[in-house]
Amino acid sequence: MTVYHTDVAVIGAGTAGLAAYRQSIAQGANTLLIEGGPYGTTCARVGCMPSKLLIAAADAHHALGRLPAFGIDLPHPPLIKGERVMARVRNERDRFVGFVVDGVNNIPDEHKIRGYARFVDEHTLSVNLEQGGQATIHAKTIVIASGSTPVVPDILKNAGDRVIINDDVFSWNTLPKSVLVVGAGVIGLELGQALSYLGVRVTLLGRNNGIGHLSDPVVRESALNVIKHSMDFQSDASLESVGRTESGVKVTYIDDAGQTQHREYDYILAATGRAINLNSLNFAATQLTPQANGVPAFNRHTLQIGSSHLFIAGDVNADVPLLHEAADEGAIAGANAARLALGKPVEAGERRSPIAVIFSEPNIAHAGQMYKELDLSNTAVGSVDFSDQGRSRVMQVNQGVLRVYGDIASDRFLGAEMVGPRNEHIAHLLAWSHQMGLTVTQMLAMPFYHPVIEEGLRTALRALAANIKQKSAIAPCEAHLTVGD
């Protein structure tokens, strides 16, 4: 039994954990980094980067379909070489992972412990060491950055080894012939559409007509229409049965039209959400009570759990499971864990304005407040339909809708939801504007070049400004009745 005494212990060496470690060290605290799984972060190994590599291949092939509209015909149909597609995905993925691993290797060995940690109490961890044996760690403060794990519903487990998660996709040596994707969130949309564009027969099953993180009914309807025209997407389906066959899986589901479908696929991709990695840590030993979502109450500006000596950052806190947020949270948690361990008060860290992007074609995104978070009695809306937007039509990518929201009383820009061409860039402009607290008038005073897709944003902002002016002149009771588009 090896015993360690340290100022700060960080559980997990993902994006949040590495950021916490760096900031704790920067504060002058003795720090131990504990990791039981592979180094490399979820983003680099099985998330953001490999998925974008697959999407890049898919988009390149899909773009060929627009060539006839420009008067260009290919002499022969393009051939998709699945082995080469997946070889590039794996090779580039390994390159990104290598950068992260190099960074971890630069951490002194005496600061790293390989093994899975469990709480003994609020200040003590027991670690089953990778090389065998156990270690006990006594820490003044602890940062929990243990991440999350994909959830596979019981019905899908009937597929045996033919049910996979996104991690498994990036280990393929070639592309399969068919895949059933269950779940229309970020992972399901991105991987399902990408595989479909690469010639894989894909069916995407969603529930209750939800799509990604959209809450604006107008944007959601547009997104459903666009994605359904790009692939076989059953947005309100019911999966009835799953069974393993000799060569794959056989499923029965009820489609959007209420018809029962019996289909066979090579694989089922479970894109049905993620569960936080907290129970496996024996968190109950801390005697801190989790909330209904399984996460203990914490301050999202300090990342401190109540008034305890524990901090929680990244996917495991189920707040905003995005890489840039995990990095920010890890940095705040690590710095505050070190401060508390060294007898200093914790400090509130700066949180960024919300932004999220789904790299479907076209992009689905939101920035600032979402529609479901608005007080509609004090909100005006402006919109643009990309089907008639100049540059979008020039490039044959004219589909989707952008809706922007503003406060009637103050003219302040509140947020936006969107589906449209290259909206990953528009989402950034809007997130920056939101974080700076700009008014709609100030945003319209910014330069807009011609001809660019961002002119569509100006169209939406002009409509928003007009609606704010109109509604601010209406009596409050009338405004409540007429607010909207």
C-alpha positions, 0 to 999 in steps of 0.5 A, a space after each residue: 500500500 502506497 500512501 500519498 499526501 497532497 494539496 490537490 488531487 484531480 480525478 481524470 486526465 481529460 480536457 477538464 482534468 488537465 486544465 485543473 492540473 495546470 491551474 493548480 500547479 500554477 497556484 503553487 499547490 502540490 497536485 496529483 493527477 489520477 487517470 485509469 483510462 487511456 490518455 488523449 481526451 474524449 475530444 481527440 480520441 473519439 469525439 470532436 476531432 475524429 468525427 470532423 474527419 469523417 464529416 470532412 470526407 462526407 462533405 467533400 463527396 456530397 459537394 459533388 452532387 451540386 456540380 450539375 447545377 453549375 454546368 459540371 458533369 463528372 465523366 464517371 461516378 466517384 468511387 468511395 474507398 471505405 478503407 482509405 476514408 477510415 485510414 485517414 480518419 484513424 491516422 489524423 485522429 492518432 496525430 491529434 491524440 499524440 499531441 495530447 499524450 505528449 503534453 501528458 508525458 511532459 507532466 512529471 511522473 511523480 505528479 501522475 497516478 495510473 489507476 481508478 480512484 474511489 472516495 473513502 471520505 471527502 479528503 481520501 481516495 483509494 486507487 487501484 493501481 494499473 501496475 497492481 496494488 493500491 494507493 491511498 491519497 490524502 488530499 486537502 481538496 479534490 477536483 472531480 473531472 471523471 467525464 461521462 460514458 455513452 448510454 446503451 438502452 437495454 433494447 439495443 443490447 439485444 444486438 450483442 456485438 453489433 451495437 456500437 457507440 461513437 468510440 467504435 466507429 473510429 476503429 473501423 477499417 472500412 465503411 459498413 454497408 448499413 447502420 441504424 442510428 438511434 438518437 437525433 442528438 449531436 452524435 446521431 445527426 453528425 455521424 448518421 448524416 456523414 455515413 449516409 453521405 459516404 454511401 452507407 445505408 443509414 436510418 436515423 431514429 429520433 423521438 418526439 420530432 426533436 432534433 439536436 438542441 433546438 427549442 425554437 419551433 420555427 427553426 426546428 421545423 426547418 431543420 427537420 425538413 432539411 435533414 429529412 431531405 438529406 437522409 432517411 430520418 424518422 424523427 418520431 419513431 418507436 423502436 419495437 424490437 432488436 435481434 442479432 442475426 448471423 450477419 448483423 441485426 434485424 429491427 422492427 420500428 414504427 416510422 413517422 407515418 405510423 407504419 411498421 418497418 422490418 429492416 436489417 442492418 450491419 450495425 446499430 449505433 447507439 447515440 442515446 446520450 451519456 451518463 456521468 461518471 460519478 457513481 463509480 467513484 463511490 461518491 456516497 462516501 463523501 456524504 454529500 447529497 446528489 440532486 435529482 440528476 445525480 450531480 451534487 449542487 455546485 456553484 458554476 462560477 467557482 465549481 465548488 460543491 456546496 461549501 465542501 473541499 470538492 470541486 466538479 468540472 467537465 462532463 461529469 457535472 452535466 452542465 454544458 458538455 462541450 470542450 471549451 466549457 470543460 477547459 474553462 471549468 477545469 481551469 476554474 476548479 483547479 485554481 480554486 482547489 489550490 487556493 482553498 488547499 493553500 488557505 486562500 478564498 475561492 474566486 468566481 471565474 468568468 464564464 463565456 456566453 453559450 454557443 453550440 454547433 452541430 456540424 451537420 449539413 447545413 450547420 445547426 447552432 445556437 448562441 446566447 439564450 435559447 428560445 426556451 429560456 426567453 421571457 417572450 413577453 419582453 422579447 422580439 424576434 427577427 428572422 431570415 430564410 436562407 432559401 432566398 439569401 444571395 450568397 447562399 443561393 450562388 453556392 447552391 447551399 440556400 436552405 435553413 432559417 436563422 432567428 435572432 432575439 432581442 429585449 424590447 425594453 433595452 434593445 439588447 441582443 439576447 440570443 439566436 437559434 439557427 440552421 443554415 449554411 456555414 452557421 458555425 461562423 455566424 454562431 461565433 459572431 453572435 456569441 461574441 456579440 452576446 458576451 459583449 452585451 451589444 444592442 441590436 443597434 450596435 450590431 447593425 452598425 458593424 460592417 457587413 461585406 457583400 456578397 457574403 452569407 453574413 448578410 443574411 444575419 444583417 437581414 435578420 437583425 434588421 427585422 429584429 430591430 424593426 420588431 423591437 421598435 414596433 413592440 416597444 411602442 405598444 402598451 405592455 399588456 398589448 405587447 404581451 399579446 402580440 409578441 412574436 415574429 
